[in-house]
Amino acid sequence: MTYSSELYHYGTKGMKWGVRRYQHEDGTRTALGKKHEATLGDGSTALSRKALKMQYRSRVKAAKQARRQRYDKMTKEYDKELGRVEGKYKRGDTLSEKDQARLAKAGDKYNKEYDANKRQYKSERMAAKEAYRTALAEGKRAHSRKSIREQYRVDLKAAKQARRQRYDKMTDRYDKELGRVEGKYKRGETLSGKDQARLAKAGDRYNREYANSNARYKSDRAAAKASYKRAKEEARRWRRWR
């Protein structure tokens, strides 16, 4: 009997519920994640969108913990001041002006610290949110299809410019050698064996450099294309990386 409505999930060997292979809860890499990242070949360290969100949540959680610690500290200090006069109050004794002033001062200090703690927590949350938005915007911009294609065009243009510079350089060198014997040729004089050998040597050198320049240009184009493919793969990993 076959049940088409069933869902099977086998996972991977050694997989455990809630345990990540490559990332901690705050989005940083585990030891295995760093090793895996090193095998990718492009040296990228950009966090994925999910990792950025986890990093943001981690910072908010740390801000909450810091707020709680500050709250516990100031509450403890206020209770300490309160405990100094609490015995007299329980016995029905009238509090002295000194005790009343001390208690009022402790209360004012508590209220000020409470307001400052609230403002600091709000500031830390806003800073974490702004950092998250900035990192996300930079990641989107760096991994957009338009940005990747534009970088590919820049690499191709640089390869063409380098080829043109090499071509101009070797052409100037050949024209210089050719100019040394061009006067004799125009005057109808017969070129000596030395001049012919020099011209032949310059021609051979030009042909070799021309072939090498074409090979190098082909290699540069291949490198640009490989870099383009790596960038597209990195963009996919940036959107979905575990």
C-alpha positions as protocol buffer text, in pm:
chain_id: "A"
residue {
  index: 1
  type: MET
  ca { x: 0 y: 0 z: 0 }
}
residue {
  index: 2
  type: THR
  ca { x: 134 y: 347 z: -95 }
}
residue {
  index: 3
  type: TYR
  ca { x: 53 y: 666 z: 95 }
}
residue {
  index: 4
  type: SER
  ca { x: 114 y: 968 z: -125 }
}
residue {
  index: 5
  type: SER
  ca { x: 45 y: 1215 z: 158 }
}
residue {
  index: 6
  type: GLU
  ca { x: 342 y: 1103 z: 370 }
}
residue {
  index: 7
  type: LEU
  ca { x: 653 y: 1317 z: 405 }
}
residue {
  index: 8
  type: TYR
  ca { x: 995 y: 1155 z: 453 }
}
residue {
  index: 9
  type: HIS
  ca { x: 1306 y: 1332 z: 571 }
}
residue {
  index: 10
  type: TYR
  ca { x: 1628 y: 1136 z: 608 }
}
residue {
  index: 11
  type: GLY
  ca { x: 1870 y: 1424 z: 678 }
}
residue {
  index: 12
  type: THR
  ca { x: 2243 y: 1356 z: 676 }
}
residue {
  index: 13
  type: LYS
  ca { x: 2463 y: 1120 z: 871 }
}
residue {
  index: 14
  type: GLY
  ca { x: 2536 y: 1248 z: 1221 }
}
residue {
  index: 15
  type: MET
  ca { x: 2265 y: 1512 z: 1199 }
}
residue {
  index: 16
  type: LYS
  ca { x: 2111 y: 1621 z: 1533 }
}
residue {
  index: 17
  type: TRP
  ca { x: 1805 y: 1829 z: 1601 }
}
residue {
  index: 18
  type: GLY
  ca { x: 1891 y: 2195 z: 1669 }
}
residue {
  index: 19
  type: VAL
  ca { x: 2265 y: 2142 z: 1607 }
}
residue {
  index: 20
  type: ARG
  ca { x: 2415 y: 2330 z: 1313 }
}
residue {
  index: 21
  type: ARG
  ca { x: 2709 y: 2203 z: 1117 }
}
residue {
  index: 22
  type: TYR
  ca { x: 2857 y: 2531 z: 996 }
}
residue {
  index: 23
  type: GLN
  ca { x: 2715 y: 2814 z: 1210 }
}
residue {
  index: 24
  type: HIS
  ca { x: 2660 y: 2902 z: 1575 }
}
residue {
  index: 25
  type: GLU
  ca { x: 2336 y: 3061 z: 1691 }
}
residue {
  index: 26
  type: ASP
  ca { x: 2488 y: 3409 z: 1655 }
}
residue {
  index: 27
  type: GLY
  ca { x: 2578 y: 3345 z: 1290 }
}
residue {
  index: 28
  type: THR
  ca { x: 2954 y: 3297 z: 1338 }
}
residue {
  index: 29
  type: ARG
  ca { x: 3128 y: 2998 z: 1179 }
}
residue {
  index: 30
  type: THR
  ca { x: 3199 y: 2676 z: 1363 }
}
residue {
  index: 31
  type: ALA
  ca { x: 3534 y: 2500 z: 1319 }
}
residue {
  index: 32
  type: LEU
  ca { x: 3377 y: 2277 z: 1053 }
}
residue {
  index: 33
  type: GLY
  ca { x: 3216 y: 2581 z: 892 }
}
residue {
  index: 34
  type: LYS
  ca { x: 3553 y: 2757 z: 864 }
}
residue {
  index: 35
  type: LYS
  ca { x: 3705 y: 2445 z: 709 }
}
residue {
  index: 36
  type: HIS
  ca { x: 3416 y: 2415 z: 465 }
}
residue {
  index: 37
  type: GLU
  ca { x: 3444 y: 2783 z: 377 }
}
residue {
  index: 38
  type: ALA
  ca { x: 3814 y: 2742 z: 301 }
}
residue {
  index: 39
  type: THR
  ca { x: 3730 y: 2472 z: 46 }
}
residue {
  index: 40
  type: LEU
  ca { x: 3501 y: 2703 z: -152 }
}
residue {
  index: 41
  type: GLY
  ca { x: 3799 y: 2855 z: -329 }
}
residue {
  index: 42
  type: ASP
  ca { x: 3699 y: 3221 z: -344 }
}
residue {
  index: 43
  type: GLY
  ca { x: 3792 y: 3321 z: 9 }
}
residue {
  index: 44
  type: SER
  ca { x: 3454 y: 3480 z: 72 }
}
residue {
  index: 45
  type: THR
  ca { x: 3356 y: 3557 z: 430 }
}
residue {
  index: 46
  type: ALA
  ca { x: 3025 y: 3728 z: 366 }
}
residue {
  index: 47
  type: LEU
  ca { x: 2744 y: 3623 z: 599 }
}
residue {
  index: 48
  type: SER
  ca { x: 2419 y: 3501 z: 452 }
}
residue {
  index: 49
  type: ARG
  ca { x: 2094 y: 3686 z: 509 }
}
residue {
  index: 50
  type: LYS
  ca { x: 1992 y: 3427 z: 765 }
}
residue {
  index: 51
  type: ALA
  ca { x: 2325 y: 3462 z: 947 }
}
residue {
  index: 52
  type: LEU
  ca { x: 2287 y: 3841 z: 951 }
}
residue {
  index: 53
  type: LYS
  ca { x: 1944 y: 3807 z: 1106 }
}
residue {
  index: 54
  type: MET
  ca { x: 2074 y: 3564 z: 1366 }
}
residue {
  index: 55
  type: GLN
  ca { x: 2359 y: 3804 z: 1442 }
}
residue {
  index: 56
  type: TYR
  ca { x: 2106 y: 4084 z: 1491 }
}
residue {
  index: 57
  type: ARG
  ca { x: 1900 y: 3869 z: 1729 }
}
residue {
  index: 58
  type: SER
  ca { x: 2214 y: 3779 z: 1919 }
}
residue {
  index: 59
  type: ARG
  ca { x: 2302 y: 4147 z: 1967 }
}
residue {
  index: 60
  type: VAL
  ca { x: 1948 y: 4224 z: 2085 }
}
residue {
  index: 61
  type: LYS
  ca { x: 1967 y: 3933 z: 2328 }
}
residue {
  index: 62
  type: ALA
  ca { x: 2300 y: 4060 z: 2462 }
}
residue {
  index: 63
  type: ALA
  ca { x: 2146 y: 4408 z: 2505 }
}
residue {
  index: 64
  type: LYS
  ca { x: 1857 y: 4257 z: 2703 }
}
residue {
  index: 65
  type: GLN
  ca { x: 2096 y: 4064 z: 2924 }
}
residue {
  index: 66
  type: ALA
  ca { x: 2301 y: 4379 z: 2988 }
}
residue {
  index: 67
  type: ARG
  ca { x: 1983 y: 4570 z: 3072 }
}
residue {
  index: 68
  type: ARG
  ca { x: 1880 y: 4298 z: 3316 }
}
residue {
  index: 69
  type: GLN
  ca { x: 2222 y: 4302 z: 3483 }
}
residue {
  index: 70
  type: ARG
  ca { x: 2209 y: 4680 z: 3526 }
}
residue {
  index: 71
  type: TYR
  ca { x: 1855 y: 4655 z: 3663 }
}
residue {
  index: 72
  type: ASP
  ca { x: 1955 y: 4387 z: 3914 }
}
residue {
  index: 73
  type: LYS
  ca { x: 2255 y: 4593 z: 4025 }
}
residue {
  index: 74
  type: MET
  ca { x: 2061 y: 4914 z: 4088 }
}
residue {
  index: 75
  type: THR
  ca { x: 1777 y: 4724 z: 4258 }
}
residue {
  index: 76
  type: LYS
  ca { x: 2028 y: 4559 z: 4488 }
}
residue {
  index: 77
  type: GLU
  ca { x: 2179 y: 4897 z: 4579 }
}
residue {
  index: 78
  type: TYR
  ca { x: 1835 y: 5045 z: 4651 }
}
residue {
  index: 79
  type: ASP
  ca { x: 1734 y: 4744 z: 4864 }
}
residue {
  index: 80
  type: LYS
  ca { x: 2057 y: 4785 z: 5057 }
}
residue {
  index: 81
  type: GLU
  ca { x: 1971 y: 5145 z: 5143 }
}
residue {
  index: 82
  type: LEU
  ca { x: 1616 y: 5044 z: 5224 }
}
residue {
  index: 83
  type: GLY
  ca { x: 1735 y: 4767 z: 5455 }
}
residue {
  index: 84
  type: ARG
  ca { x: 1927 y: 5015 z: 5669 }
}
residue {
  index: 85
  type: VAL
  ca { x: 1607 y: 5187 z: 5782 }
}
residue {
  index: 86
  type: GLU
  ca { x: 1363 y: 4898 z: 5744 }
}
residue {
  index: 87
  type: GLY
  ca { x: 1424 y: 4771 z: 6099 }
}
residue {
  index: 88
  type: LYS
  ca { x: 1325 y: 5102 z: 6254 }
}
residue {
  index: 89
  type: TYR
  ca { x: 1014 y: 5118 z: 6038 }
}
residue {
  index: 90
  type: LYS
  ca { x: 903 y: 4767 z: 6139 }
}
residue {
  index: 91
  type: ARG
  ca { x: 946 y: 4847 z: 6509 }
}
residue {
  index: 92
  type: GLY
  ca { x: 721 y: 5148 z: 6466 }
}
residue {
  index: 93
  type: ASP
  ca { x: 993 y: 5401 z: 6527 }
}
residue {
  index: 94
  type: THR
  ca { x: 968 y: 5736 z: 6356 }
}
residue {
  index: 95
  type: LEU
  ca { x: 1230 y: 5775 z: 6085 }
}
residue {
  index: 96
  type: SER
  ca { x: 1476 y: 6054 z: 6142 }
}
residue {
  index: 97
  type: GLU
  ca { x: 1522 y: 6328 z: 5886 }
}
residue {
  index: 98
  type: LYS
  ca { x: 1860 y: 6179 z: 5803 }
}
residue {
  index: 99
  type: ASP
  ca { x: 1704 y: 5841 z: 5725 }
}
residue {
  index: 100
  type: GLN
  ca { x: 1426 y: 6001 z: 5523 }
}
residue {
  index: 101
  type: ALA
  ca { x: 1678 y: 6203 z: 5323 }
}
residue {
  index: 102
  type: ARG
  ca { x: 1888 y: 5892 z: 5263 }
}
residue {
  index: 103
  type: LEU
  ca { x: 1585 y: 5698 z: 5145 }
}
residue {
  index: 104
  type: ALA
  ca { x: 1470 y: 5983 z: 4917 }
}
residue {
  index: 105
  type: LYS
  ca { x: 1818 y: 6012 z: 4772 }
}
residue {
  index: 106
  type: ALA
  ca { x: 1831 y: 5637 z: 4707 }
}
residue {
  index: 107
  type: GLY
  ca { x: 1488 y: 5656 z: 4541 }
}
residue {
  index: 108
  type: ASP
  ca { x: 1595 y: 5944 z: 4315 }
}
residue {
  index: 109
  type: LYS
  ca { x: 1914 y: 5759 z: 4222 }
}
residue {
  index: 110
  type: TYR
  ca { x: 1713 y: 5448 z: 4138 }
}
residue {
  index: 111
  type: ASN
  ca { x: 1472 y: 5642 z: 3915 }
}
residue {
  index: 112
  type: LYS
  ca { x: 1757 y: 5813 z: 3730 }
}
residue {
  index: 113
  type: GLU
  ca { x: 1942 y: 5486 z: 3675 }
}
residue {
  index: 114
  type: TYR
  ca { x: 1621 y: 5319 z: 3563 }
}
residue {
  index: 115
  type: ASP
  ca { x: 1558 y: 5588 z: 3300 }
}
residue {
  index: 116
  type: ALA
  ca { x: 1925 y: 5579 z: 3189 }
}
residue {
  index: 117
  type: ASN
  ca { x: 1911 y: 5199 z: 3165 }
}
residue {
  index: 118
  type: LYS
  ca { x: 1598 y: 5220 z: 2952 }
}
residue {
  index: 119
  type: ARG
  ca { x: 1758 y: 5477 z: 2719 }
}
residue {
  index: 120
  type: GLN
  ca { x: 2078 y: 5273 z: 2687 }
}
residue {
  index: 121
  type: TYR
  ca { x: 1885 y: 4958 z: 2598 }
}
residue {
  index: 122
  type: LYS
  ca { x: 1685 y: 5145 z: 2336 }
}
residue {
  index: 123
  type: SER
  ca { x: 2007 y: 5289 z: 2192 }
}
residue {
  index: 124
  type: GLU
  ca { x: 2171 y: 4945 z: 2175 }
}
residue {
  index: 125
  type: ARG
  ca { x: 1866 y: 4798 z: 2001 }
}
residue {
  index: 126
  type: MET
  ca { x: 1866 y: 5080 z: 1746 }
}
residue {
  index: 127
  type: ALA
  ca { x: 2240 y: 5037 z: 1686 }
}
residue {
  index: 128
  type: ALA
  ca { x: 2195 y: 4663 z: 1632 }
}
residue {
  index: 129
  type: LYS
  ca { x: 1906 y: 4725 z: 1392 }
}
residue {
  index: 130
  type: GLU
  ca { x: 2099 y: 4989 z: 1198 }
}
residue {
  index: 131
  type: ALA
  ca { x: 2403 y: 4759 z: 1171 }
}
residue {
  index: 132
  type: TYR
  ca { x: 2178 y: 4480 z: 1045 }
}
residue {
  index: 133
  type: ARG
  ca { x: 2015 y: 4703 z: 784 }
}
residue {
  index: 134
  type: THR
  ca { x: 2350 y: 4838 z: 667 }
}
residue {
  index: 135
  type: ALA
  ca { x: 2504 y: 4490 z: 637 }
}
residue {
  index: 136
  type: LEU
  ca { x: 2197 y: 4361 z: 457 }
}
residue {
  index: 137
  type: ALA
  ca { x: 2197 y: 4652 z: 212 }
}
residue {
  index: 138
  type: GLU
  ca { x: 2570 y: 4608 z: 142 }
}
residue {
  index: 139
  type: GLY
  ca { x: 2522 y: 4235 z: 94 }
}
residue {
  index: 140
  type: LYS
  ca { x: 2234 y: 4288 z: -149 }
}
residue {
  index: 141
  type: ARG
  ca { x: 2431 y: 4547 z: -342 }
}
residue {
  index: 142
  type: ALA
  ca { x: 2747 y: 4334 z: -358 }
}
residue {
  index: 143
  type: HIS
  ca { x: 2560 y: 4016 z: -455 }
}
residue {
  index: 144
  type: SER
  ca { x: 2310 y: 4164 z: -698 }
}
residue {
  index: 145
  type: ARG
  ca { x: 2305 y: 4030 z: -1053 }
}
residue {
  index: 146
  type: LYS
  ca { x: 2368 y: 4379 z: -1189 }
}
residue {
  index: 147
  type: SER
  ca { x: 2678 y: 4426 z: -972 }
}
residue {
  index: 148
  type: ILE
  ca { x: 2817 y: 4085 z: -1069 }
}
residue {
  index: 149
  type: ARG
  ca { x: 2763 y: 4146 z: -1442 }
}
residue {
  index: 150
  type: GLU
  ca { x: 2914 y: 4493 z: -1416 }
}
residue {
  index: 151
  type: GLN
  ca { x: 3226 y: 4354 z: -1249 }
}
residue {
  index: 152
  type: TYR
  ca { x: 3252 y: 4092 z: -1523 }
}
residue {
  index: 153
  type: ARG
  ca { x: 3238 y: 4366 z: -1789 }
}
residue {
  index: 154
  type: VAL
  ca { x: 3505 y: 4564 z: -1603 }
}
residue {
  index: 155
  type: ASP
  ca { x: 3734 y: 4259 z: -1596 }
}
residue {
  index: 156
  type: LEU
  ca { x: 3684 y: 4199 z: -1969 }
}
residue {
  index: 157
  type: LYS
  ca { x: 3751 y: 4565 z: -2045 }
}
residue {
  index: 158
  type: ALA
  ca { x: 4072 y: 4554 z: -1839 }
}
residue {
  index: 159
  type: ALA
  ca { x: 4184 y: 4243 z: -2029 }
}
residue {
  index: 160
  type: LYS
  ca { x: 4122 y: 4417 z: -2364 }
}
residue {
  index: 161
  type: GLN
  ca { x: 4308 y: 4729 z: -2254 }
}
residue {
  index: 162
  type: ALA
  ca { x: 4605 y: 4522 z: -2139 }
}
residue {
  index: 163
  type: ARG
  ca { x: 4610 y: 4340 z: -2474 }
}
residue {
  index: 164
  type: ARG
  ca { x: 4598 y: 4671 z: -2659 }
}
residue {
  index: 165
  type: GLN
  ca { x: 4889 y: 4809 z: -2454 }
}
residue {
  index: 166
  type: ARG
  ca { x: 5098 y: 4501 z: -2527 }
}
residue {
  index: 167
  type: TYR
  ca { x: 5012 y: 4527 z: -2896 }
}
residue {
  index: 168
  type: ASP
  ca { x: 5110 y: 4896 z: -2911 }
}
residue {
  index: 169
  type: LYS
  ca { x: 5436 y: 4827 z: -2730 }
}
residue {
  index: 170
  type: MET
  ca { x: 5549 y: 4544 z: -2957 }
}
residue {
  index: 171
  type: THR
  ca { x: 5436 y: 4735 z: -3268 }
}
residue {
  index: 172
  type: ASP
  ca { x: 5646 y: 5035 z: -3168 }
}
residue {
  index: 173
  type: ARG
  ca { x: 5944 y: 4811 z: -3110 }
}
residue {
  index: 174
  type: TYR
  ca { x: 5906 y: 4649 z: -3455 }
}
residue {
  index: 175
  type: ASP
  ca { x: 5854 y: 4987 z: -3628 }
}
residue {
  index: 176
  type: LYS
  ca { x: 6172 y: 5111 z: -3462 }
}
residue {
  index: 177
  type: GLU
  ca { x: 6373 y: 4824 z: -3609 }
}
residue {
  index: 178
  type: LEU
  ca { x: 6201 y: 4869 z: -3943 }
}
residue {
  index: 179
  type: GLY
  ca { x: 6284 y: 5241 z: -3949 }
}
residue {
  index: 180
  type: ARG
  ca { x: 6654 y: 5168 z: -3923 }
}
residue {
  index: 181
  type: VAL
  ca { x: 6658 y: 5005 z: -4265 }
}
residue {
  index: 182
  type: GLU
  ca { x: 6365 y: 5180 z: -4426 }
}
residue {
  index: 183
  type: GLY
  ca { x: 6579 y: 5465 z: -4559 }
}
residue {
  index: 184
  type: LYS
  ca { x: 6805 y: 5231 z: -4752 }
}
residue {
  index: 185
  type: TYR
  ca { x: 6506 y: 5047 z: -4895 }
}
residue {
  index: 186
  type: LYS
  ca { x: 6342 y: 5371 z: -5016 }
}
residue {
  index: 187
  type: ARG
  ca { x: 6665 y: 5485 z: -5181 }
}
residue {
  index: 188
  type: GLY
  ca { x: 6675 y: 5156 z: -5370 }
}
residue {
  index: 189
  type: GLU
  ca { x: 6984 y: 5029 z: -5200 }
}
residue {
  index: 190
  type: THR
  ca { x: 7028 y: 4658 z: -5148 }
}
residue {
  index: 191
  type: LEU
  ca { x: 6991 y: 4554 z: -4782 }
}
residue {
  index: 192
  type: SER
  ca { x: 7298 y: 4395 z: -4633 }
}
residue {
  index: 193
  type: GLY
  ca { x: 7285 y: 4051 z: -4479 }
}
residue {
  index: 194
  type: LYS
  ca { x: 7309 y: 4210 z: -4135 }
}
residue {
  index: 195
  type: ASP
  ca { x: 7008 y: 4434 z: -4201 }
}
residue {
  index: 196
  type: GLN
  ca { x: 6807 y: 4143 z: -4338 }
}
residue {
  index: 197
  type: ALA
  ca { x: 6893 y: 3931 z: -4032 }
}
residue {
  index: 198
  type: ARG
  ca { x: 6796 y: 4215 z: -3799 }
}
residue {
  index: 199
  type: LEU
  ca { x: 6464 y: 4264 z: -3980 }
}
residue {
  index: 200
  type: ALA
  ca { x: 6392 y: 3891 z: -3977 }
}
residue {
  index: 201
  type: LYS
  ca { x: 6473 y: 3871 z: -3607 }
}
residue {
  index: 202
  type: ALA
  ca { x: 6242 y: 4165 z: -3534 }
}
residue {
  index: 203
  type: GLY
  ca { x: 5964 y: 3999 z: -3736 }
}
residue {
  index: 204
  type: ASP
  ca { x: 6004 y: 3669 z: -3551 }
}
residue {
  index: 205
  type: ARG
  ca { x: 5999 y: 3848 z: -3218 }
}
residue {
  index: 206
  type: TYR
  ca { x: 5686 y: 4036 z: -3319 }
}
residue {
  index: 207
  type: ASN
  ca { x: 5510 y: 3713 z: -3418 }
}
residue {
  index: 208
  type: ARG
  ca { x: 5602 y: 3544 z: -3089 }
}
residue {
  index: 209
  type: GLU
  ca { x: 5489 y: 3839 z: -2882 }
}
residue {
  index: 210
  type: TYR
  ca { x: 5169 y: 3861 z: -3083 }
}
residue {
  index: 211
  type: ALA
  ca { x: 5091 y: 3494 z: -3019 }
}
residue {
  index: 212
  type: ASN
  ca { x: 5180 y: 3529 z: -2650 }
}
residue {
  index: 213
  type: SER
  ca { x: 4961 y: 3837 z: -2620 }
}
residue {
  index: 214
  type: ASN
  ca { x: 4664 y: 3652 z: -2771 }
}
residue {
  index: 215
  type: ALA
  ca { x: 4720 y: 3356 z: -2539 }
}
residue {
  index: 216
  type: ARG
  ca { x: 4740 y: 3587 z: -2239 }
}
residue {
  index: 217
  type: TYR
  ca { x: 4424 y: 3767 z: -2345 }
}
residue {
  index: 218
  type: LYS
  ca { x: 4246 y: 3434 z: -2376 }
}
residue {
  index: 219
  type: SER
  ca { x: 4369 y: 3339 z: -2030 }
}
residue {
  index: 220
  type: ASP
  ca { x: 4249 y: 3672 z: -1886 }
}
residue {
  index: 221
  type: ARG
  ca { x: 3906 y: 3624 z: -2041 }
}
residue {
  index: 222
  type: ALA
  ca { x: 3885 y: 3273 z: -1896 }
}
residue {
  index: 223
  type: ALA
  ca { x: 3988 y: 3406 z: -1552 }
}
residue {
  index: 224
  type: ALA
  ca { x: 3722 y: 3679 z: -1573 }
}
residue {
  index: 225
  type: LYS
  ca { x: 3458 y: 3424 z: -1665 }
}
residue {
  index: 226
  type: ALA
  ca { x: 3564 y: 3194 z: -1379 }
}
residue {
  index: 227
  type: SER
  ca { x: 3549 y: 3489 z: -1139 }
}
residue {
  index: 228
  type: TYR
  ca { x: 3202 y: 3571 z: -1272 }
}
residue {
  index: 229
  type: LYS
  ca { x: 3082 y: 3216 z: -1206 }
}
residue {
  index: 230
  type: ARG
  ca { x: 3233 y: 3220 z: -855 }
}
residue {
  index: 231
  type: ALA
  ca { x: 3057 y: 3549 z: -784 }
}
residue {
  index: 232
  type: LYS
  ca { x: 2722 y: 3404 z: -894 }
}
residue {
  index: 233
  type: GLU
  ca { x: 2778 y: 3099 z: -676 }
}
residue {
  index: 234
  type: GLU
  ca { x: 2872 y: 3321 z: -382 }
}
residue {
  index: 235
  type: ALA
  ca { x: 2551 y: 3522 z: -438 }
}
residue {
  index: 236
  type: ARG
  ca { x: 2348 y: 3201 z: -419 }
}
residue {
  index: 237
  type: ARG
  ca { x: 2530 y: 3102 z: -99 }
}
residue {
  index: 238
  type: TRP
  ca { x: 2469 y: 3449 z: 43 }
}
residue {
  index: 239
  type: ARG
  ca { x: 2096 y: 3407 z: -8 }
}
residue {
  index: 240
  type: ARG
  ca { x: 2085 y: 3050 z: 121 }
}
residue {
  index: 241
  type: TRP
  ca { x: 2382 y: 2919 z: 320 }
}
residue {
  index: 242
  type: ARG
  ca { x: 2361 y: 2675 z: 611 }
}
